[in-house]
């Protein structure tokens, strides 16, 4: 479950409806919520905006109802269960979801916006919105084309600024009934120009892919795309039936090659938090393999009895961002926390990142997960975000278009719908700036061959191209 930045700081009055009166969501929202969050859900100086659509796309109406009912501990968001009836709370939830759906249907599909930051005035081009269906990752093959993965199980070409609707056939079918499963990250082989290998992470099941009760687990494969056909598929990582899980959640999965050519990938804790500490379980880990799927001889647990030999780190929760520090070669990661406790980490071979023994977050129910935020022998984050911003992709900046940001770090957020610029000095973050806000849930960040920042978003599903204002688009 992805942590949610939510709703409803109490305003200074309460109007109760009789139990016999049919609750109306708009009226209830106006009376109890609009004073802080605005009639258009846009937020005010005393309350956050409610226009992110996490509950519509991933968490569901029941989740937002629960947050209204029980509140958010350690915040000004109270629980409303003693003030409003179940029907009234449900009516407010339905109104918020309906408002968001109506707003999305009227979303301006194209255009350009100007955004001012402390360093640059940015031009944000909305390149694509039609025909994308919950995109997850983008990877550039050359100056003219890129591949985009979609959650439901497709790869699409992005060519010369347009989305090509020609289907790529022969692709494996993912276990999309498993809530957050499906196609996830894609990557190109370091020697792609000569060998044409494309790497894909997806949720696999040995059962019916449409059966939500079928057991599943992350699978890593590679293949080649020839005349829009996926061919020569090779399995690089696959768990046996006994390690597949029913109703898996928090899958991960991000891919990255280091400078030596090793492939790293992540698997989330799948809702089994304690298994993140077990070396015989695949969940809550970062893995390292060779490009052909073999295990590097110096992997930290390769000689540990009972351990999965591909494990590189443990105690991770849901790592959805990996990037290489251009100065040190180290891999930095973003780990999506529960309610609070999103983390930015530096990956060290064999290190334990603590989940769920140590955490800055609490459970979605409001229960305490751990009273520890530090323990000897477990890594502490470079940065932690509480409340959770629902951190996802991350990338270090190396682009000729952004010399003033060189070697700084970008992180994207899902629930908070923002991109943050982190000023990195050594292994510390000395400053953060929100440079993009409210343009969709940030799913992937990639610098293209033209030096522009490409941002893949959900809600709405579209691709953004960001440059300093004076730069012209290669697609215009």
C-alpha positions in Angstrom: 0.0 0.0 0.0 1.4 3.3 -0.9 1.5 6.0 1.8 -1.1 8.7 1.2 -1.0 12.4 1.9 -4.5 13.0 3.0 -7.3 15.0 4.0 -9.4 16.9 6.3 -8.0 19.1 9.1 -10.8 19.9 11.4 -12.4 23.3 10.9 -14.0 25.3 13.7 -17.5 24.1 13.4 -19.4 20.8 12.9 -22.9 20.3 11.6 -24.5 17.0 12.3 -27.1 15.4 10.1 -29.8 13.2 11.5 -29.4 9.5 10.8 -32.6 9.4 8.8 -31.4 12.0 6.3 -29.7 10.7 3.2 -26.1 12.0 3.2 -25.0 14.1 0.3 -21.3 14.2 -0.3 -20.9 17.7 -1.7 -22.9 19.3 1.1 -21.0 17.3 3.8 -17.7 18.2 2.2 -18.7 21.9 2.0 -19.7 21.9 5.7 -16.8 20.0 7.2 -13.8 20.2 4.8 -13.9 23.1 2.3 -12.8 25.6 4.9 -9.4 24.0 5.0 -9.2 22.3 1.7 -11.1 24.5 -0.7 -14.3 24.1 -2.6 -12.3 22.8 -5.6 -10.2 20.5 -3.4 -7.3 22.8 -4.3 -6.0 23.3 -0.8 -5.7 26.5 1.3 -3.1 28.0 3.6 -4.4 25.8 6.4 -5.0 22.5 4.5 -3.4 20.4 1.8 -4.8 20.0 -1.8 -6.9 16.8 -2.3 -6.4 16.5 -6.1 -4.1 13.6 -6.1 -5.9 10.4 -7.2 -4.0 7.7 -5.3 -7.3 6.4 -3.9 -8.8 6.1 -7.4 -5.9 4.4 -9.1 -4.3 2.2 -6.4 -5.6 2.5 -2.9 -9.4 2.4 -3.5 -12.3 4.2 -1.9 -12.2 2.1 1.2 -8.7 3.4 2.0 -9.7 7.1 1.9 -12.8 6.2 4.0 -10.5 4.7 6.6 -8.3 7.7 6.7 -11.3 10.0 7.3 -12.7 7.7 9.9 -9.6 7.2 12.0 -7.5 10.2 11.2 -3.8 10.5 10.8 -1.8 10.2 14.1 0.8 12.8 14.8 -0.9 15.3 12.5 -3.8 17.8 12.7 -6.0 15.4 10.8 -8.5 14.1 13.4 -10.6 10.9 13.2 -14.2 11.7 12.3 -15.9 8.4 13.4 -17.4 10.1 16.5 -18.7 13.1 14.5 -20.0 11.7 11.3 -21.9 8.5 10.6 -20.5 5.7 8.4 -22.9 6.7 5.6 -21.7 10.3 5.8 -18.0 9.4 5.7 -18.7 7.1 2.7 -20.6 9.9 1.0 -17.6 12.3 1.4 -15.2 9.7 0.0 -17.4 9.1 -3.0 -17.7 12.8 -3.6 -13.9 13.3 -3.6 -13.3 10.4 -6.0 -16.1 11.6 -8.3 -14.7 15.1 -8.3 -11.3 13.8 -9.2 -12.7 11.7 -12.0 -14.6 14.6 -13.4 -11.5 16.8 -13.2 -9.4 14.2 -15.0 -11.9 13.9 -17.8 -11.6 17.7 -18.5 -7.8 17.7 -18.1 -6.0 19.9 -20.8 -4.3 17.2 -22.8 -1.4 19.2 -24.3 0.3 22.5 -23.8 3.3 24.1 -22.1 3.7 25.6 -18.7 6.3 27.8 -17.2 7.7 26.9 -13.7 10.0 29.1 -11.7 12.7 27.6 -9.5 15.5 29.2 -7.5 17.9 28.5 -10.3 16.0 28.1 -13.6 12.7 29.1 -15.2 11.5 25.8 -16.5 9.5 25.0 -19.6 7.2 22.0 -19.0 5.9 20.4 -22.2 3.0 17.9 -22.0 4.1 15.6 -24.8 1.8 12.6 -24.4 -1.5 11.9 -22.6 -3.7 9.9 -25.0 -3.4 6.1 -25.2 -1.1 5.7 -22.2 -2.4 3.2 -19.6 -0.7 3.4 -16.2 2.9 3.8 -17.5 5.6 2.6 -15.2 9.0 3.2 -16.8 10.7 4.9 -19.8 14.0 4.0 -21.4 15.7 5.9 -24.3 17.2 3.7 -27.1 18.5 6.7 -29.1 17.8 10.4 -29.8 14.6 9.6 -31.6 12.9 6.7 -29.7 12.2 5.3 -26.3 10.3 2.3 -24.8 7.6 2.8 -22.2 6.3 0.0 -20.0 2.7 -0.1 -19.0 1.4 -1.8 -15.9 -1.2 -4.0 -17.6 1.6 -5.7 -19.6 2.7 -3.9 -22.7 5.7 -2.0 -24.1 5.1 1.0 -26.3 7.3 3.0 -28.6 7.7 6.7 -28.1 9.1 7.9 -31.5 9.8 11.5 -32.5 7.5 12.9 -29.8 4.6 10.6 -30.6 3.2 7.4 -29.0 3.3 4.6 -31.6 0.2 2.4 -31.2 1.7 -0.5 -33.1 1.7 -3.4 -30.6 4.8 -5.3 -29.6 3.8 -8.9 -29.7 5.1 -12.0 -27.9 5.5 -10.3 -24.5 5.1 -12.3 -21.3 1.8 -11.9 -19.5 2.0 -10.3 -16.0 -0.1 -11.1 -12.9 -2.1 -7.8 -13.0 -4.9 -9.0 -10.7 -2.4 -8.7 -7.8 -3.2 -5.0 -7.0 0.1 -3.3 -7.6 1.6 -6.0 -9.8 2.2 -5.9 -13.6 5.0 -4.6 -15.7 7.5 -2.5 -13.8 10.9 -1.2 -14.8 12.8 -1.7 -18.0 16.5 -1.3 -18.8 18.9 -1.6 -21.6 22.1 -3.7 -21.6 25.3 -1.7 -21.2 26.3 -3.1 -24.6 22.8 -2.6 -26.1 24.1 -1.1 -29.4 25.8 -4.4 -30.2 23.6 -7.0 -28.4 20.1 -5.4 -28.3 19.1 -6.9 -25.0 16.1 -5.2 -23.2 15.6 -6.1 -19.5 12.1 -6.3 -18.0 10.8 -6.8 -14.4 7.2 -8.0 -14.0 4.9 -9.8 -11.6 4.7 -13.5 -12.5 2.2 -16.2 -11.4 2.1 -19.9 -12.1 -1.7 -19.7 -11.9 -4.3 -17.7 -13.8 -2.9 -14.2 -14.4 -6.5 -12.8 -13.9 -7.0 -14.6 -10.6 -6.4 -12.2 -7.6 -5.8 -15.3 -5.4 -3.1 -16.8 -7.6 0.4 -16.7 -6.0 2.9 -14.4 -7.6 6.5 -13.1 -7.4 8.8 -10.8 -9.3 10.5 -12.2 -12.4 13.4 -10.7 -14.4 13.8 -11.5 -18.0 15.6 -10.1 -21.1 14.6 -10.2 -24.7 15.1 -8.5 -28.1 12.6 -6.5 -30.1 12.7 -7.3 -33.8 10.0 -5.9 -36.1 7.8 -5.3 -33.1 8.1 -8.8 -31.8 9.6 -9.8 -28.4 12.1 -12.6 -29.2 14.8 -14.7 -27.7 13.5 -14.3 -24.1 15.8 -15.5 -21.3 14.8 -15.9 -17.7 17.4 -14.2 -15.4 15.7 -14.4 -12.0 12.7 -16.5 -11.0 11.6 -17.9 -7.6 10.3 -21.4 -7.1 6.5 -22.0 -6.5 7.2 -22.3 -2.8 8.3 -18.7 -2.6 5.4 -17.2 -4.5 2.9 -15.2 -2.4 -0.8 -14.7 -2.5 -2.2 -11.2 -2.5 1.2 -9.6 -2.9 1.6 -5.9 -2.5 4.5 -3.5 -2.8 6.4 -5.3 -5.6 9.2 -2.8 -6.2 10.8 -3.1 -8.8 13.5 -0.9 -10.2 16.5 -2.0 -12.4 19.9 -0.5 -12.8 23.4 -1.5 -14.1 26.4 -0.3 -12.2 29.7 0.8 -13.9 31.1 -2.7 -13.8 28.0 -4.1 -15.6 26.2 -5.9 -12.8 22.4 -5.7 -12.8 20.7 -4.6 -9.6 16.9 -5.0 -9.0 14.6 -4.6 -6.1 11.6 -6.6 -4.7 9.3 -4.9 -2.2 8.2 -6.6 1.0 4.9 -7.7 -0.6 3.1 -6.9 2.7 5.3 -9.4 4.6 7.4 -7.0 6.5 9.2 -9.4 8.8 10.4 -11.4 5.8 12.6 -8.4 4.9 15.0 -9.6 7.6 15.1 -13.2 6.4 17.8 -14.2 3.9 15.8 -17.2 2.7 12.9 -15.0 1.5 13.1 -12.8 -1.6 10.9 -9.9 -0.3 12.2 -6.6 1.0 15.6 -7.0 -0.7 17.9 -5.5 -3.3 19.5 -8.1 -5.6 22.6 -8.2 -7.8 23.2 -10.6 -10.7 25.3 -10.7 -13.9 23.6 -9.7 -17.1 23.1 -13.3 -18.1 21.4 -14.1 -14.7 24.4 -15.8 -13.1 25.5 -14.8 -9.5 28.6 -12.6 -9.0 31.2 -14.5 -7.0 31.6 -11.7 -4.5 27.9 -11.3 -3.6 27.7 -10.9 0.2 25.6 -13.9 1.1 26.6 -16.3 -1.6 28.2 -18.7 1.0 25.6 -18.2 3.7 23.6 -21.4 4.3 20.0 -21.1 3.3 20.4 -17.5 1.9 19.3 -16.6 -1.6 22.7 -16.0 -3.3 21.5 -13.0 -5.4 20.7 -10.9 -2.3 22.8 -7.7 -2.1 21.0 -5.9 0.8 18.2 -6.7 3.1 15.7 -4.8 5.4 14.3 -2.8 2.5 10.6 -2.1 2.3 9.6 -1.0 -1.2 12.6 0.4 -3.1 11.3 2.1 -6.2 14.2 4.3 -7.2 17.9 3.4 -8.0 20.5 5.8 -9.4 24.3 6.0 -9.7 26.2 8.8 -7.9 28.4 10.1 -10.8 31.2 11.1 -8.4 31.5 8.0 -6.3 29.9 5.2 -8.4 27.7 4.3 -5.4 24.1 3.3 -5.9 21.5 5.6 -4.1 18.0 4.3 -3.6 14.6 5.6 -2.5 12.5 3.3 -0.3 8.8 3.9 -0.1 7.8 3.9 3.6 4.4 3.4 5.3 2.8 6.4 6.8 6.0 8.4 7.2 9.5 7.1 6.9 10.2 7.3 3.2 13.9 6.9 2.9 16.9 7.9 0.7 19.7 5.4 1.2 23.2 4.6 -0.1 23.4 0.9 -0.9 26.4 -1.0 0.7 27.1 -4.6 0.0 25.5 -6.9 2.6 24.0 -4.0 4.6 20.7 -4.2 6.6 18.4 -1.2 6.2 16.3 -2.1 9.2 12.8 -2.6 8.0 10.6 -3.3 10.0 12.9 -3.3 13.1 13.7 0.3 12.7 11.5 2.9 10.9 10.4 6.5 11.1 6.9 5.5 10.0 3.8 4.0 11.5 1.3 1.5 10.0 -1.6 2.6 7.9 -3.9 1.5 10.7 -2.1 4.0 13.0 -0.4 1.2 15.0 3.2 1.5 15.9 5.5 -0.7 13.8 8.6 -0.1 15.9 9.7 2.3 18.6 13.2 2.3 17.1 14.5 4.7 14.5 18.1 3.5 15.0 19.8 0.3 15.9 23.5 -0.7 15.9 24.3 -2.7 12.8 21.5 -1.3 10.7 21.9 1.5 8.1 20.4 4.9 8.7 18.9 6.9 5.8 20.6 9.9 4.3 17.2 11.6 4.4 13.8 10.5 5.6 10.4 12.0 4.8 7.7 12.2 7.4 4.9 12.5 6.4 5.5 10.2 3.6 5.7 11.8 0.1 5.3 8.3 -1.5 8.8 8.6 -2.9 9.4 6.7 -6.1 12.0 7.4 -8.9 15.3 9.1 -8.4 18.2 10.2 -10.7 21.4 12.1 -10.4 21.6 15.1 -12.8 24.1 15.0 -15.5 22.8 17.1 -18.4 24.4 19.9 -20.4 21.1 21.8 -20.2 21.3 22.0 -16.3 24.9 22.9 -15.4 23.8 24.6 -12.2 22.2 21.3 -11.0 25.1 19.1 -12.1 25.5 16.0 -9.7 22.5 17.0 -7.6 19.7 14.6 -7.1 16.0 14.5 -8.2 13.4 12.4 -6.5 9.8 12.0 -7.6 6.8 11.5 -5.4 3.5 9.7 -6.1 1.0 10.9 -3.5 2.5 14.3 -3.2 2.8 14.6 -7.0 6.0 16.5 -6.9 9.7 16.5 -8.0 12.2 17.5 -5.4 15.7 18.8 -6.2 18.2 17.7 -3.5 21.5 19.6 -3.1 24.0 16.8 -2.5 27.4 17.6 -0.9 29.4 14.4 -0.3 27.0 11.9 1.2 24.7 14.5 2.7 21.7 16.4 1.4 22.0 20.0 2.5 18.9 21.4 0.9 15.7 20.4 -0.8 13.5 22.4 -3.2 10.1 21.4 -4.7 10.5 22.2 -8.4 7.4 20.5 -9.8 4.0 20.1 -8.1 0.6 18.8 -9.0 1.3 17.6 -12.5 0.6 13.9 -11.8 2.0 11.1 -9.8 5.7 10.9 -10.7 6.5 7.3 -11.8 9.8 7.7 -13.7 12.5 10.3 -14.3 15.0 10.0 -17.2 17.3 12.4 -18.9 17.0 12.0 -22.7 19.8 12.1 -25.3 18.8 15.7 -25.9 19.6 16.6 -22.2 16.0 17.3 -21.3 14.3 15.7 -18.3 11.5 13.4 -19.2 8.9 12.7 -16.5 6.5 9.8 -16.7 3.4 10.4 -14.7 0.2 8.6 -13.6 -3.0 10.5 -12.9 -3.1 11.7 -15.5 -1.1 9.3 -17.6 1.3 11.4 -19.6 4.9 12.3 -20.4 6.4 15.6 -19.6 9.6 17.2 -21.1 11.3 19.7 -18.9 14.0 22.1 -20.0 15.3 25.6 -19.1 12.9 28.0 -20.7 15.3 29.1 -23.5 15.7 25.6 -24.8 13.7 24.5 -27.9 12.0 21.1 -28.1 13.5 18.7 -30.6 10.0 17.7 -31.4 8.6 21.1 -32.2 
